[in-house]
Amino acid sequence: MAMYALTETSVKNLTDQQRVIVEKLGEALNATHAGLQEQFKRMQMVHDEQGGHIERFVNERLTQALQEVQRERKECKLATSSQAEGIQRRLQKVTTKVDGGLEQIKRQIQQLVESKLDASQKQLCLGQETSEPVQQQVQAASEGVATAIKSSLEKDLQRACETIRHELLQTVNRAEEPLRESARALVLEIAANTERQLEARIQKAIANKQSELNLEVQRQADATSSLREQVRKQVFASTSKASKHVSKAMLRSKRR
């Protein structure tokens, strides 16, 4: 009976010790899990903050690029408008000169015809009734010639205006194209740099977290090994002690 009581006591003590060890191990694991969760939250907060900084930086650079493009485009439009106004003034001057030239041509033709008619009348002794129809025909012909010349000149001027307008549009497009390409290249460069920086930071954070996890796992493994060694020693000591008590009890029984 004493042997069984001693064995039961030893087993109970061993069970209590194992339970205490398991409880300590569970508490350590819970603390480690809570610490890892806290570290993950801090890393997530840092990541969100860095992402906000990057987004603000990209938005600022894009805003600056767009403002620069708009400013350059406004300057191009002002320059184009100024050139167009100058061309319009020149065309107006040309039109005025053409109209004046046509009137002068008409007057010269009229004067030439009148002088010729006067000379003919003196030579042929023609009457007034003969010279008037001739003058009317000459005037109509001169007006027709002037109208034809003016129409031709207006067409030439219109073609010249279209050519100049087309060249101006091409000039503006050529001036704006480098700005658009520059803005596009700047946006792509910012996006690429941001992506590389963000990827590098994420990789660094993952590597740091992996190192921390590996270190924590190693610490837990060392602690578990130490606890297992303690349990093994305690089990061995308890078993040896119980065996000794059993041996002594058996010797006493034999002596009796």
Helices and strands as residue ranges (DSSP letters): H 2-124, H 128-255
